[in-house]
C-alpha cells in the first residue's frame, strides 16, 4: 500500500505528537508524586 506523501507525513507528525504528549504527561505526574512525597517527609 502506498500513501500520498502529505497524508503519511500528517500521520507521522500526529504519532510523534502523541508520543511526546505521553512523555510530557508522565514527566509532570512524576514531578507531582515527588512533590507530594517530599511534603510528607
PDB file with one MODEL, atoms N, CA, C and O in Angstrom:
MODEL        1
ATOM      1  N   UNK A   1       0.844  -1.208   0.000  1.00  0.00           N
ATOM      2  CA  UNK A   1       0.000   0.000   0.000  1.00  0.00           C
ATOM      3  C   UNK A   1       0.878   1.258   0.000  1.00  0.00           C
ATOM      4  O   UNK A   1       1.831   1.370   0.771  1.00  0.00           O
ATOM      5  N   UNK A   2       0.535   2.186  -0.874  1.00  0.00           N
ATOM      6  CA  UNK A   2       1.293   3.441  -0.951  1.00  0.00           C
ATOM      7  C   UNK A   2       0.371   4.607  -0.604  1.00  0.00           C
ATOM      8  O   UNK A   2      -0.733   4.718  -1.138  1.00  0.00           O
ATOM      9  N   UNK A   3       0.829   5.464   0.284  1.00  0.00           N
ATOM     10  CA  UNK A   3       0.057   6.644   0.674  1.00  0.00           C
ATOM     11  C   UNK A   3       0.636   7.879  -0.005  1.00  0.00           C
ATOM     12  O   UNK A   3       1.827   7.917  -0.312  1.00  0.00           O
ATOM     13  N   UNK A   4      -0.196   8.887  -0.241  1.00  0.00           N
ATOM     14  CA  UNK A   4       0.359  10.159  -0.717  1.00  0.00           C
ATOM     15  C   UNK A   4       1.307  10.724   0.339  1.00  0.00           C
ATOM     16  O   UNK A   4       1.042  10.580   1.532  1.00  0.00           O
ATOM     17  N   UNK A   5       2.398  11.360  -0.066  1.00  0.00           N
ATOM     18  CA  UNK A   5       3.397  11.817   0.909  1.00  0.00           C
ATOM     19  C   UNK A   5       2.825  12.741   1.978  1.00  0.00           C
ATOM     20  O   UNK A   5       3.212  12.657   3.143  1.00  0.00           O
ATOM     21  N   UNK A   6       1.915  13.615   1.591  1.00  0.00           N
ATOM     22  CA  UNK A   6       1.342  14.565   2.551  1.00  0.00           C
ATOM     23  C   UNK A   6       0.550  13.825   3.626  1.00  0.00           C
ATOM     24  O   UNK A   6       0.640  14.155   4.808  1.00  0.00           O
ATOM     25  N   UNK A   7      -0.218  12.832   3.212  1.00  0.00           N
ATOM     26  CA  UNK A   7      -1.059  12.070   4.145  1.00  0.00           C
ATOM     27  C   UNK A   7      -0.205  11.313   5.159  1.00  0.00           C
ATOM     28  O   UNK A   7      -0.459  11.373   6.362  1.00  0.00           O
ATOM     29  N   UNK A   8       0.812  10.599   4.665  1.00  0.00           N
ATOM     30  CA  UNK A   8       1.673   9.818   5.560  1.00  0.00           C
ATOM     31  C   UNK A   8       2.447  10.747   6.501  1.00  0.00           C
ATOM     32  O   UNK A   8       2.662  10.419   7.668  1.00  0.00           O
ATOM     33  N   UNK A   9       2.857  11.892   5.991  1.00  0.00           N
ATOM     34  CA  UNK A   9       3.590  12.849   6.824  1.00  0.00           C
ATOM     35  C   UNK A   9       2.701  13.337   7.968  1.00  0.00           C
ATOM     36  O   UNK A   9       3.155  13.483   9.103  1.00  0.00           O
ATOM     37  N   UNK A  10       1.427  13.586   7.652  1.00  0.00           N
ATOM     38  CA  UNK A  10       0.479  14.053   8.670  1.00  0.00           C
ATOM     39  C   UNK A  10       0.319  12.999   9.763  1.00  0.00           C
ATOM     40  O   UNK A  10       0.323  13.328  10.949  1.00  0.00           O
ATOM     41  N   UNK A  11       0.180  11.742   9.370  1.00  0.00           N
ATOM     42  CA  UNK A  11       0.045  10.645  10.343  1.00  0.00           C
ATOM     43  C   UNK A  11       1.309  10.548  11.190  1.00  0.00           C
ATOM     44  O   UNK A  11       1.228  10.378  12.407  1.00  0.00           O
ATOM     45  N   UNK A  12       2.463  10.654  10.564  1.00  0.00           N
ATOM     46  CA  UNK A  12       3.745  10.577  11.274  1.00  0.00           C
ATOM     47  C   UNK A  12       3.851  11.686  12.318  1.00  0.00           C
ATOM     48  O   UNK A  12       4.278  11.444  13.448  1.00  0.00           O
ATOM     49  N   UNK A  13       3.461  12.908  11.936  1.00  0.00           N
ATOM     50  CA  UNK A  13       3.501  14.045  12.869  1.00  0.00           C
ATOM     51  C   UNK A  13       2.533  13.806  14.024  1.00  0.00           C
ATOM     52  O   UNK A  13       2.867  14.077  15.178  1.00  0.00           O
ATOM     53  N   UNK A  14       1.338  13.302  13.724  1.00  0.00           N
ATOM     54  CA  UNK A  14       0.361  13.015  14.781  1.00  0.00           C
ATOM     55  C   UNK A  14       0.909  11.988  15.762  1.00  0.00           C
ATOM     56  O   UNK A  14       0.780  12.159  16.974  1.00  0.00           O
ATOM     57  N   UNK A  15       1.519  10.925  15.251  1.00  0.00           N
ATOM     58  CA  UNK A  15       2.099   9.900  16.128  1.00  0.00           C
ATOM     59  C   UNK A  15       3.209  10.483  16.995  1.00  0.00           C
ATOM     60  O   UNK A  15       3.294  10.178  18.185  1.00  0.00           O
ATOM     61  N   UNK A  16       4.055  11.314  16.408  1.00  0.00           N
ATOM     62  CA  UNK A  16       5.125  11.955  17.180  1.00  0.00           C
ATOM     63  C   UNK A  16       4.544  12.833  18.277  1.00  0.00           C
ATOM     64  O   UNK A  16       5.028  12.815  19.409  1.00  0.00           O
ATOM     65  N   UNK A  17       3.501  13.611  17.948  1.00  0.00           N
ATOM     66  CA  UNK A  17       2.864  14.475  18.942  1.00  0.00           C
ATOM     67  C   UNK A  17       2.289  13.656  20.086  1.00  0.00           C
ATOM     68  O   UNK A  17       2.452  14.017  21.251  1.00  0.00           O
ATOM     69  N   UNK A  18       1.613  12.549  19.760  1.00  0.00           N
ATOM     70  CA  UNK A  18       1.050  11.677  20.795  1.00  0.00           C
ATOM     71  C   UNK A  18       2.150  11.136  21.696  1.00  0.00           C
ATOM     72  O   UNK A  18       2.000  11.116  22.918  1.00  0.00           O
ATOM     73  N   UNK A  19       3.254  10.697  21.102  1.00  0.00           N
ATOM     74  CA  UNK A  19       4.373  10.160  21.875  1.00  0.00           C
ATOM     75  C   UNK A  19       4.928  11.210  22.827  1.00  0.00           C
ATOM     76  O   UNK A  19       5.164  10.925  24.001  1.00  0.00           O
ATOM     77  N   UNK A  20       5.138  12.434  22.319  1.00  0.00           N
ATOM     78  CA  UNK A  20       5.672  13.499  23.167  1.00  0.00           C
ATOM     79  C   UNK A  20       4.683  13.885  24.259  1.00  0.00           C
ATOM     80  O   UNK A  20       5.083  14.159  25.391  1.00  0.00           O
ATOM     81  N   UNK A  21       3.386  13.908  23.924  1.00  0.00           N
ATOM     82  CA  UNK A  21       2.368  14.233  24.935  1.00  0.00           C
ATOM     83  C   UNK A  21       2.404  13.217  26.063  1.00  0.00           C
ATOM     84  O   UNK A  21       2.371  13.590  27.236  1.00  0.00           O
ATOM     85  N   UNK A  22       2.472  11.929  25.718  1.00  0.00           N
ATOM     86  CA  UNK A  22       2.542  10.875  26.745  1.00  0.00           C
ATOM     87  C   UNK A  22       3.773  11.069  27.619  1.00  0.00           C
ATOM     88  O   UNK A  22       3.693  10.942  28.841  1.00  0.00           O
ATOM     89  N   UNK A  23       4.910  11.374  27.001  1.00  0.00           N
ATOM     90  CA  UNK A  23       6.162  11.567  27.738  1.00  0.00           C
ATOM     91  C   UNK A  23       6.056  12.758  28.689  1.00  0.00           C
ATOM     92  O   UNK A  23       6.462  12.677  29.849  1.00  0.00           O
ATOM     93  N   UNK A  24       5.502  13.874  28.180  1.00  0.00           N
ATOM     94  CA  UNK A  24       5.370  15.090  28.994  1.00  0.00           C
ATOM     95  C   UNK A  24       4.414  14.844  30.161  1.00  0.00           C
ATOM     96  O   UNK A  24       4.709  15.234  31.291  1.00  0.00           O
ATOM     97  N   UNK A  25       3.263  14.196  29.900  1.00  0.00           N
ATOM     98  CA  UNK A  25       2.290  13.908  30.962  1.00  0.00           C
ATOM     99  C   UNK A  25       2.928  13.025  32.026  1.00  0.00           C
ATOM    100  O   UNK A  25       2.780  13.294  33.218  1.00  0.00           O
ATOM    101  N   UNK A  26       3.630  11.983  31.619  1.00  0.00           N
ATOM    102  CA  UNK A  26       4.293  11.089  32.573  1.00  0.00           C
ATOM    103  C   UNK A  26       5.311  11.871  33.405  1.00  0.00           C
ATOM    104  O   UNK A  26       5.416  11.661  34.613  1.00  0.00           O
ATOM    105  N   UNK A  27       6.056  12.765  32.767  1.00  0.00           N
ATOM    106  CA  UNK A  27       7.057  13.575  33.463  1.00  0.00           C
ATOM    107  C   UNK A  27       6.390  14.471  34.511  1.00  0.00           C
ATOM    108  O   UNK A  27       6.863  14.571  35.643  1.00  0.00           O
ATOM    109  N   UNK A  28       5.283  15.124  34.122  1.00  0.00           N
ATOM    110  CA  UNK A  28       4.560  16.005  35.048  1.00  0.00           C
ATOM    111  C   UNK A  28       4.008  15.208  36.224  1.00  0.00           C
ATOM    112  O   UNK A  28       4.102  15.650  37.369  1.00  0.00           O
ATOM    113  N   UNK A  29       3.432  14.036  35.953  1.00  0.00           N
ATOM    114  CA  UNK A  29       2.899  13.183  37.028  1.00  0.00           C
ATOM    115  C   UNK A  29       4.009  12.788  37.992  1.00  0.00           C
ATOM    116  O   UNK A  29       3.814  12.813  39.208  1.00  0.00           O
ATOM    117  N   UNK A  30       5.156  12.428  37.466  1.00  0.00           N
ATOM    118  CA  UNK A  30       6.292  12.056  38.311  1.00  0.00           C
ATOM    119  C   UNK A  30       6.684  13.226  39.214  1.00  0.00           C
ATOM    120  O   UNK A  30       6.964  13.024  40.396  1.00  0.00           O
ATOM    121  N   UNK A  31       6.707  14.437  38.679  1.00  0.00           N
ATOM    122  CA  UNK A  31       7.033  15.615  39.486  1.00  0.00           C
ATOM    123  C   UNK A  31       6.012  15.815  40.596  1.00  0.00           C
ATOM    124  O   UNK A  31       6.379  16.103  41.735  1.00  0.00           O
ATOM    125  N   UNK A  32       4.725  15.663  40.268  1.00  0.00           N
ATOM    126  CA  UNK A  32       3.672  15.825  41.279  1.00  0.00           C
ATOM    127  C   UNK A  32       3.828  14.798  42.390  1.00  0.00           C
ATOM    128  O   UNK A  32       3.714  15.133  43.569  1.00  0.00           O
ATOM    129  N   UNK A  33       4.087  13.549  42.020  1.00  0.00           N
ATOM    130  CA  UNK A  33       4.250  12.471  43.014  1.00  0.00           C
ATOM    131  C   UNK A  33       5.444  12.781  43.913  1.00  0.00           C
ATOM    132  O   UNK A  33       5.361  12.635  45.133  1.00  0.00           O
ATOM    133  N   UNK A  34       6.549  13.205  43.314  1.00  0.00           N
ATOM    134  CA  UNK A  34       7.754  13.531  44.095  1.00  0.00           C
ATOM    135  C   UNK A  34       7.461  14.681  45.055  1.00  0.00           C
ATOM    136  O   UNK A  34       7.865  14.630  46.216  1.00  0.00           O
ATOM    137  N   UNK A  35       6.765  15.714  44.588  1.00  0.00           N
ATOM    138  CA  UNK A  35       6.426  16.854  45.446  1.00  0.00           C
ATOM    139  C   UNK A  35       5.585  16.401  46.632  1.00  0.00           C
ATOM    140  O   UNK A  35       5.844  16.812  47.764  1.00  0.00           O
ATOM    141  N   UNK A  36       4.588  15.566  46.391  1.00  0.00           N
ATOM    142  CA  UNK A  36       3.724  15.078  47.473  1.00  0.00           C
ATOM    143  C   UNK A  36       4.540  14.302  48.499  1.00  0.00           C
ATOM    144  O   UNK A  36       4.364  14.494  49.702  1.00  0.00           O
ATOM    145  N   UNK A  37       5.422  13.436  48.041  1.00  0.00           N
ATOM    146  CA  UNK A  37       6.238  12.624  48.953  1.00  0.00           C
ATOM    147  C   UNK A  37       7.204  13.499  49.749  1.00  0.00           C
ATOM    148  O   UNK A  37       7.423  13.268  50.938  1.00  0.00           O
ATOM    149  N   UNK A  38       7.776  14.499  49.094  1.00  0.00           N
ATOM    150  CA  UNK A  38       8.720  15.374  49.798  1.00  0.00           C
ATOM    151  C   UNK A  38       7.983  16.237  50.827  1.00  0.00           C
ATOM    152  O   UNK A  38       8.547  16.562  51.872  1.00  0.00           O
ATOM    153  N   UNK A  39       6.735  16.608  50.544  1.00  0.00           N
ATOM    154  CA  UNK A  39       5.948  17.386  51.513  1.00  0.00           C
ATOM    155  C   UNK A  39       5.672  16.559  52.766  1.00  0.00           C
ATOM    156  O   UNK A  39       5.723  17.074  53.883  1.00  0.00           O
ATOM    157  N   UNK A  40       5.380  15.277  52.572  1.00  0.00           N
ATOM    158  CA  UNK A  40       5.069  14.400  53.711  1.00  0.00           C
ATOM    159  C   UNK A  40       6.262  14.287  54.657  1.00  0.00           C
ATOM    160  O   UNK A  40       6.084  14.299  55.875  1.00  0.00           O
ATOM    161  N   UNK A  41       7.470  14.176  54.117  1.00  0.00           N
ATOM    162  CA  UNK A  41       8.647  13.947  54.965  1.00  0.00           C
ATOM    163  C   UNK A  41       9.174  15.228  55.607  1.00  0.00           C
ATOM    164  O   UNK A  41      10.159  15.189  56.345  1.00  0.00           O
TER     165      UNK A  41
ENDMDL
END
